[in-house]
Amino acid sequence: MYSLEPISLDKVTSLPTLKSSFVSSMEPKHLSFLDILNRNDALYQNATDKVMKYAAGENIAVHDVMVAMENAKLSFQFAVQVRNKLVESYQEITRMQI
């Protein structure tokens, strides 16, 4: 009825090139701690708004509420870890002898 034919890899001569917009988006971005806190605040406000709308009985999906809450939680945990590293670095610098 149907037959399977093996795939020949000899036809592949080169890999596709990436678009420049993708490559430029992969460049490292320099974020300040204030940027992290502002993003954390925005995610927290978004999660709070969704929870309040859901509690008020508006037509909002439960999974949207949960995803917003989880995003806010992860953002907060990231900010706390960055703060911990900053404090640890500061303490290590103050312990250095000149």
N, C-alpha and C positions, 0 to 999 in steps of 0.2 A: 504494500500500500504506500507507505511513506518510507523514505530512506534518509538516514542521517549522513551528512557529508562532513568530513573533518574541515576545520577552519585552518587556512594557511596563513601563517604569520609573515610569510615572505613578502606579501603585498604591502605591509606597513613599512614605509620608508622613513618617516619622521613623525615625531609627536606634534600635536597641534600647538600652535603658539597661543599664549595667553593674551587677552586684551589688555591694553594699557590701563584701563580703568580698574581692572581687578588687581593688577600689580601695584598701582598707586595706593589702593585701599589697604594693601598689606604692609605698607610702610609703618614703622613704629610711631605711635602718637605719644606726645608728651602730655601727661595729665598731671595737674596739681592735686594736692589733697583736697583743696576747696572744690575742684571739679567733681571729685568722687563724692564729696558730701552733698553737693547740689544735685547730682544724679540720684543719690540715695534718697534725698528729700522728695524729688519728683516721683520716684517709684513708690515711695511710701504714701504720698498724696493720692496717686492713681489707685493704689490698692485700697486705701481708705474710702475713696469715692465709690469704687465698685462694691465694696462691702456694704456701704450705706444704701446704695441703690438696690442691692439685692435684698437687704433687710426691709426696705420700704416696699418691696413687692414689685419692683419694676422688672421688665422682661430682660433679664441678663442671665447668661448661662453660668452655672455653678463652676464649670471648669475655667471660665474666664476669670472669675473671682479668685479661684485657687492659684492660677498661674500668676496673676498679679501679686498675690500675697507671697508666693514663693520667690518671685523676682525681687520683691522688696527685702525679703529675708536674706537672700543670697547677697544682695548689694550691701546690706548692713554688715553681714559677716565679713565680706571683703574689706569694707572700710575699717572694721575693728582689727583685722589682721594687718592692714597697712599701718594703722596707728601703733599696734604692738611692735612692728618692725622699726618704726621711727623712734619709739621710746627706747627700744633695745639698742639701736645705733647711737642715740644720744648718750645713753648710759655708758656704752663702751668707749665713746670718745672722751667723756669726762673722766674715765678711769685711766686714760693714757697719761703716762708721765712725760713731761717735756724736758 
